[in-house]
Amino acid sequence: MTATTASAAPGATAPLRGLRVLDLATLFAGPLAATLLGDFGADVVKVEHPRKPDPSRGHGPAKDGVGLWWKVLGRNKRTMTLDLSTPGGRDTLLRLAADADVVVENFRPGTLERWGLGWEELSTVNPRLVLARVTGFGQFGPYAHRPGFGTLAEAMSGFAAITGEPDGPPTLPPFGLADSIAALATAYAVMTALTARNTTGHGQVVDMAIIEPMLSVIGPHPLWYDQLGYVQPRTGNRSRNNAPRNTYRTSDGSWVAVSTSAQSIAERVLRLVGRPELVDEPWFADGTGRAAHADVLDEAVGSWIARHTRDEAMAAFEKAEAAIAPVYDVRDVLEDPQFQALGTVTEVPDPELGPIRMQNVLFRLSETPGAIRWAGRPHGADTADLLTELGLTAAEIAALRAEGAV
């Protein structure tokens, strides 16, 4: 596949073509799940409040008054406005849901029910519907009605407790990690429910609590504690499972990251940096033993790297078939030849901003590739068209506008 394939206009082979998704969610986890579906051909309709757009439109930097984060999060979505708390908004949403496959929402539990748009009503108009409910804490339990954000999941999952330097505070990521992981999990859950629908003939509810996918990401920590009483401390860039594993500064002021998860790689690294005698130490024979001697290994590797430029270190490690990577910022990402070869970042035409660059679709399919068809559209840009497609007359649309429902 060439670098341009993933961003080409999709045809009849788009794998999710014909799937209709209603995105009622705000901010990140729910909307990003819908974006992932839209990237592979689903017809995603973003439903926003007429007077309170998705807050992601105002998150982060803007250019000429246009929020840039929204351009990514809102890509491949048609946008319309509905006030779901009004009679007209409720009725219109039910009409939309009757012909949809998926609804994604992230209101606090009970909100849709209060508006007469709960699972009972939605499944009545469309028994094949999949309703994905994405909340901080899930649909039940003592915390269900608390406001929930990804930051809280990063804290409560144990992630923050093990992140940071040993003598420093628990550290939160400077981006929406938990939301993004929950979005991936939600897209997977939706596709699982849709596959089940092929067998059962009816839809179901997906209950996604943002606090839960993070627990999958941190690996065996619950099992370690259950069986050994072991609680992993903060170790900075080091690992309790192998060494050397750290970031190291080069002679030209750059940074590189080294990993030695495989024993053979660890041996190559120590021979490369001129310390082959360490390979013969009894403790070097496994990752746990090496991790217990991280000070010795970090000094050996770090002092060698400190005498070389980034390019020199990279070339030597590559020749030795040892694992190393430069520590990039976004400028480096955009210039890297591997990312360029993969088409990881692609250019998208946008009527508001002109050509813009953003991350491409998440993965490449050889026969049915995804595509970015357009960047995030203005608030409510497709309302009239969508209502017309739904069969509403001009008079009915005017009545909804007069009611404040759209």
C-alpha positions as CSV (number, residue, x, y, z in Angstrom):
1,M,0.0,0.0,0.0
2,T,1.3,3.5,-0.8
3,A,1.3,6.3,1.7
4,T,-1.6,8.0,-0.1
5,T,-3.9,5.0,-0.2
6,A,-5.3,5.4,3.3
7,S,-6.3,9.0,2.6
8,A,-7.8,8.4,-0.8
9,A,-11.6,8.8,-1.3
10,P,-13.3,5.6,-0.2
11,G,-15.4,3.6,-2.7
12,A,-17.9,0.8,-2.3
13,T,-15.2,-1.3,-0.6
14,A,-15.1,0.8,2.6
15,P,-15.6,-1.9,5.2
16,L,-18.2,0.0,7.3
17,R,-20.0,1.6,4.4
18,G,-23.7,1.5,5.0
19,L,-23.3,1.6,8.8
20,R,-25.1,4.6,10.4
21,V,-23.7,6.0,13.6
22,L,-25.3,8.8,15.7
23,D,-22.7,10.5,17.8
24,L,-24.4,12.2,20.7
25,A,-21.3,12.3,22.9
26,T,-19.1,15.3,23.9
27,L,-15.4,15.8,24.5
28,F,-13.2,12.8,23.7
29,A,-13.8,9.1,24.5
30,G,-17.3,8.7,22.9
31,P,-16.7,11.1,19.9
32,L,-13.3,9.5,19.2
33,A,-14.9,6.0,19.1
34,A,-17.3,7.4,16.5
35,T,-14.4,8.9,14.6
36,L,-12.7,5.5,14.4
37,L,-15.9,4.0,12.9
38,G,-16.2,6.9,10.4
39,D,-12.6,6.5,9.3
40,F,-13.6,3.2,7.8
41,G,-16.7,4.3,6.0
42,A,-19.5,4.5,8.6
43,D,-21.9,7.4,8.0
44,V,-21.4,9.3,11.3
45,V,-23.9,12.0,12.2
46,K,-22.6,14.3,15.0
47,V,-25.6,15.6,17.0
48,E,-24.8,18.7,19.1
49,H,-26.9,21.0,21.2
50,P,-27.9,24.1,19.1
51,R,-26.5,26.5,21.6
52,K,-23.9,24.4,23.4
53,P,-21.6,22.8,20.9
54,D,-19.2,19.9,21.8
55,P,-16.7,21.6,24.1
56,S,-13.9,20.0,22.1
57,R,-14.5,22.7,19.5
58,G,-12.9,25.1,22.0
59,H,-10.2,22.9,23.5
60,G,-6.6,23.8,22.7
61,P,-5.2,26.2,20.2
62,A,-7.4,27.7,17.4
63,K,-6.5,29.4,14.1
64,D,-8.7,32.3,12.9
65,G,-11.3,31.3,15.5
66,V,-11.4,27.7,14.3
67,G,-10.7,25.0,16.9
68,L,-8.0,22.7,15.6
69,W,-8.6,19.7,17.8
70,W,-12.1,19.5,16.4
71,K,-10.8,19.2,12.9
72,V,-9.3,15.8,13.9
73,L,-12.1,14.6,16.3
74,G,-14.9,15.7,14.0
75,R,-13.5,14.3,10.7
76,N,-15.7,12.1,8.6
77,K,-18.8,13.3,10.5
78,R,-21.8,15.2,9.2
79,T,-22.9,17.7,11.8
80,M,-26.4,18.6,13.0
81,T,-28.0,20.3,16.0
82,L,-30.8,18.9,18.2
83,D,-31.9,19.9,21.7
84,L,-32.8,16.4,22.9
85,S,-34.6,17.8,26.0
86,T,-37.3,19.4,23.8
87,P,-40.3,17.4,22.4
88,G,-39.2,18.2,18.8
89,G,-35.6,17.2,19.5
90,R,-36.7,14.0,21.2
91,D,-39.0,13.0,18.3
92,T,-36.4,13.8,15.7
93,L,-33.8,11.8,17.5
94,L,-36.1,8.8,17.6
95,R,-36.7,9.1,13.9
96,L,-33.0,9.2,13.3
97,A,-32.4,6.2,15.6
98,A,-35.0,4.2,13.8
99,D,-32.7,4.0,10.8
100,A,-29.4,3.9,12.6
101,D,-27.1,1.0,13.6
102,V,-25.3,2.7,16.5
103,V,-25.9,5.5,19.0
104,V,-22.9,6.7,21.0
105,E,-23.7,8.8,24.1
106,N,-21.9,9.9,27.3
107,F,-24.5,11.6,29.4
108,R,-24.6,10.9,33.1
109,P,-26.7,7.7,33.7
110,G,-30.4,8.5,33.7
111,T,-30.2,11.6,31.5
112,L,-31.5,9.9,28.3
113,E,-34.2,8.2,30.3
114,R,-35.3,11.5,31.7
115,W,-35.7,12.8,28.2
116,G,-37.7,9.7,27.1
117,L,-34.7,8.5,25.0
118,G,-33.5,5.5,27.1
119,W,-32.9,2.0,25.9
120,E,-36.5,1.1,26.2
121,E,-37.6,3.8,23.8
122,L,-34.6,3.5,21.4
123,S,-34.9,-0.3,21.2
124,T,-38.6,0.0,20.6
125,V,-38.2,2.1,17.5
126,N,-35.2,0.0,16.4
127,P,-34.6,-3.5,17.9
128,R,-31.4,-3.9,16.0
129,L,-29.8,-0.7,17.5
130,V,-26.5,-0.8,19.5
131,L,-26.4,1.8,22.2
132,A,-22.9,2.6,23.4
133,R,-22.9,4.4,26.7
134,V,-19.5,5.8,27.6
135,T,-19.2,7.3,31.1
136,G,-16.5,7.8,33.7
137,F,-17.8,5.1,36.0
138,G,-20.3,3.0,34.2
139,Q,-24.1,2.8,34.4
140,F,-24.4,1.5,38.0
141,G,-22.4,1.4,41.3
142,P,-21.8,4.0,44.0
143,Y,-19.9,6.3,41.6
144,A,-22.1,6.0,38.6
145,H,-23.6,9.5,38.9
146,R,-20.3,11.3,39.5
147,P,-18.9,13.5,36.7
148,G,-16.1,11.5,35.1
149,F,-13.2,12.4,33.0
150,G,-10.1,10.6,31.6
151,T,-7.9,12.2,34.2
152,L,-9.8,10.5,37.0
153,A,-9.4,7.1,35.2
154,E,-5.7,7.7,34.9
155,A,-5.6,8.3,38.7
156,M,-7.9,5.6,39.8
157,S,-6.6,2.8,37.5
158,G,-3.2,2.8,39.2
159,F,-1.5,4.4,36.1
160,A,-0.5,7.7,37.7
161,A,0.8,5.9,40.9
162,I,3.4,4.0,38.8
163,T,4.3,6.9,36.5
164,G,7.0,9.4,37.4
165,E,10.3,9.4,39.2
166,P,10.7,7.4,42.4
167,D,11.1,10.5,44.6
168,G,8.5,12.5,42.6
169,P,4.7,12.7,42.7
170,P,2.3,10.5,40.8
171,T,2.3,11.8,37.2
172,L,-0.6,12.3,34.8
173,P,-0.1,12.2,31.0
174,P,-0.4,15.7,29.3
175,F,-2.9,14.4,26.8
176,G,-6.2,12.3,26.8
177,L,-4.7,8.9,27.4
178,A,-7.6,7.2,29.2
179,D,-10.1,8.8,26.9
180,S,-8.2,7.5,23.8
181,I,-7.9,4.0,25.2
182,A,-11.6,4.0,26.1
183,A,-12.4,5.2,22.6
184,L,-10.5,2.2,21.1
185,A,-12.2,-0.1,23.5
186,T,-15.6,1.4,22.6
187,A,-15.1,1.0,18.9
188,Y,-14.1,-2.7,19.5
189,A,-17.2,-3.2,21.8
190,V,-19.5,-1.7,19.1
191,M,-18.1,-3.9,16.4
192,T,-18.4,-6.9,18.7
193,A,-22.1,-6.0,19.4
194,L,-22.8,-5.6,15.7
195,T,-21.2,-9.0,15.0
196,A,-23.4,-10.5,17.7
197,R,-26.4,-8.9,16.0
198,N,-25.8,-11.0,12.9
199,T,-26.5,-14.0,15.1
200,T,-29.1,-12.8,17.5
201,G,-31.0,-10.4,15.2
202,H,-31.1,-7.7,17.8
203,G,-28.9,-5.0,19.3
204,Q,-27.8,-4.4,22.8
205,V,-26.3,-1.9,25.2
206,V,-22.5,-1.4,25.5
207,D,-21.7,-0.1,29.0
208,M,-18.2,1.4,28.8
209,A,-16.7,2.8,32.0
210,I,-13.6,4.9,31.2
211,I,-12.0,3.7,34.4
212,E,-11.9,0.1,33.2
213,P,-9.9,0.0,29.9
214,M,-6.9,1.6,31.7
215,L,-6.8,-1.4,34.0
216,S,-6.3,-3.6,30.9
217,V,-3.4,-1.4,29.8
218,I,-1.4,-1.6,33.0
219,G,-1.1,-5.4,32.6
220,P,-0.7,-7.9,35.4
221,H,-0.6,-5.5,38.4
222,P,-3.9,-6.8,40.0
223,L,-2.6,-10.4,39.6
224,W,0.8,-9.5,41.1
225,Y,-0.9,-8.0,44.1
226,D,-3.4,-10.9,44.4
227,Q,-0.8,-13.6,44.4
228,L,2.3,-11.9,45.8
229,G,1.1,-8.8,47.6
230,Y,3.4,-6.8,45.2
231,V,2.6,-3.2,44.5
232,Q,4.8,-1.7,41.8
233,P,6.5,1.6,42.8
234,R,7.4,4.5,40.5
235,T,10.6,3.7,38.7
236,G,10.9,6.7,36.3
237,N,12.0,5.5,32.8
238,R,13.3,2.3,34.3
239,S,11.5,-1.0,34.3
240,R,11.3,-3.6,37.1
241,N,11.3,-6.3,34.4
242,N,14.4,-5.6,32.4
243,A,17.4,-3.4,32.1
244,P,19.0,-1.4,30.5
245,R,15.8,0.5,29.8
246,N,15.9,4.2,30.0
247,T,16.3,7.5,28.1
248,Y,19.9,8.7,27.6
249,R,21.3,12.0,26.5
250,T,23.6,12.1,23.5
251,S,26.7,14.3,23.0
252,D,24.7,16.8,20.8
253,G,22.0,17.3,23.4
254,S,19.4,14.9,22.0
255,W,17.8,12.0,23.7
256,V,17.4,8.4,22.8
257,A,15.4,5.5,24.3
258,V,16.8,2.0,24.7
259,S,14.9,-1.1,25.3
260,T,16.2,-4.6,26.1
261,S,13.1,-6.7,26.7
262,A,14.7,-9.6,24.9
263,Q,17.8,-11.2,26.4
264,S,19.6,-11.3,23.1
265,I,19.1,-7.6,22.6
266,A,20.5,-6.8,26.1
267,E,23.6,-8.8,25.3
268,R,24.1,-7.0,22.0
269,V,23.8,-3.6,23.7
270,L,26.4,-4.3,26.3
271,R,28.8,-5.7,23.8
272,L,28.2,-2.6,21.6
273,V,29.0,-0.2,24.4
274,G,32.2,-2.0,25.3
275,R,31.1,-3.8,28.5
276,P,31.0,-7.5,27.4
277,E,32.1,-8.7,30.8
278,L,28.7,-7.7,32.2
279,V,27.1,-10.2,30.0
280,D,28.9,-13.0,31.9
281,E,27.6,-11.9,35.3
282,P,25.1,-14.4,36.8
283,W,22.5,-11.7,37.3
284,F,22.6,-10.7,33.7
285,A,20.9,-14.0,32.6
286,D,17.3,-12.7,33.0
287,G,15.4,-9.4,32.9
288,T,14.7,-9.4,36.7
289,G,18.3,-9.8,37.5
290,R,19.3,-7.1,35.1
291,A,16.7,-4.7,36.5
292,A,18.2,-5.2,40.0
293,H,21.5,-3.9,38.6
294,A,20.1,-1.0,36.6
295,D,22.5,1.5,38.1
296,V,25.5,-0.5,36.6
297,L,23.8,-1.0,33.3
298,D,22.6,2.6,33.0
299,E,26.1,3.9,33.6
300,A,27.6,1.6,31.0
301,V,25.0,2.4,28.3
302,G,24.6,6.1,29.3
303,S,28.3,6.9,29.3
304,W,28.8,5.4,25.9
305,I,25.8,7.2,24.4
306,A,26.9,10.5,26.0
307,R,30.1,10.3,23.9
308,H,28.2,10.0,20.6
309,T,25.8,12.2,18.7
310,R,22.2,11.0,18.2
311,D,23.0,10.0,14.6
312,E,26.1,8.1,15.6
313,A,24.3,6.2,18.4
314,M,21.4,5.3,16.1
315,A,23.7,4.0,13.4
316,A,25.8,1.9,15.8
317,F,22.7,0.4,17.4
318,E,21.1,-0.4,14.1
319,K,24.3,-2.0,12.8
320,A,24.4,-4.1,16.0
321,E,20.7,-5.0,15.6
322,A,20.0,-3.5,19.0
323,A,16.8,-1.6,19.9
324,I,17.0,2.2,20.0
325,A,14.7,5.1,19.1
326,P,15.1,8.8,19.1
327,V,12.9,10.8,21.5
328,Y,10.8,12.9,19.2
329,D,8.7,15.9,19.5
330,V,6.0,16.6,17.0
331,R,8.4,18.3,14.6
332,D,10.5,15.2,14.4
333,V,7.4,13.0,13.8
334,L,6.4,15.1,10.8
335,E,9.9,14.8,9.2
336,D,10.6,11.1,10.0
337,P,11.0,8.9,6.9
338,Q,9.3,5.9,8.4
339,F,6.2,7.9,9.3
340,Q,6.3,9.4,5.8
341,A,6.6,6.0,4.2
342,L,3.6,4.8,6.2
343,G,1.5,7.9,5.5
344,T,1.0,8.2,9.3
345,V,0.3,11.9,9.0
346,T,-1.6,13.0,5.9
347,E,-2.8,16.2,4.4
348,V,-6.5,16.9,4.2
349,P,-8.2,19.8,2.3
350,D,-10.4,22.0,4.5
351,P,-12.6,24.8,3.3
352,E,-12.0,26.8,6.4
353,L,-8.2,26.5,6.8
354,G,-7.0,25.2,3.5
355,P,-4.7,22.1,3.5
356,I,-4.1,20.7,7.0
357,R,-2.1,17.8,8.3
358,M,-3.4,15.3,10.9
359,Q,-3.0,11.7,11.9
360,N,-4.2,9.2,9.2
361,V,-6.6,6.4,9.8
362,L,-5.5,4.0,12.6
363,F,-4.4,1.0,10.5
364,R,-4.0,-0.1,6.9
365,L,-6.3,-2.7,5.2
366,S,-5.0,-4.1,2.0
367,E,-8.4,-4.6,0.3
368,T,-10.8,-2.2,2.1
369,P,-8.8,0.8,3.3
370,G,-10.2,3.6,5.4
371,A,-10.0,7.2,4.5
372,I,-10.3,10.8,5.8
373,R,-13.0,12.2,3.6
374,W,-13.2,15.6,5.3
375,A,-12.0,17.3,8.4
376,G,-14.3,18.4,11.2
377,R,-17.2,20.5,9.9
378,P,-18.8,23.7,11.4
379,H,-21.4,23.4,14.1
380,G,-24.7,22.3,12.6
381,A,-23.4,22.5,9.0
382,D,-25.5,19.6,7.8
383,T,-28.7,20.0,9.9
384,A,-31.0,21.0,7.0
385,D,-29.7,18.3,4.7
386,L,-30.1,15.6,7.3
387,L,-33.6,16.7,8.3
388,T,-34.6,16.7,4.7
389,E,-33.1,13.2,4.2
390,L,-35.2,12.2,7.2
391,G,-38.3,13.3,5.3
392,L,-39.1,16.5,7.1
393,T,-40.8,19.2,5.1
394,A,-39.6,22.8,5.1
395,A,-42.5,23.7,7.4
396,E,-41.6,21.0,9.8
397,I,-37.9,22.1,9.9
398,A,-39.0,25.7,10.5
399,A,-41.2,24.6,13.3
400,L,-38.3,22.8,15.0
401,R,-36.2,25.9,14.6
402,A,-39.0,28.0,16.2
403,E,-39.1,25.6,19.1
404,G,-35.4,25.8,19.6
405,A,-35.1,22.1,19.0
406,V,-32.5,22.6,16.2
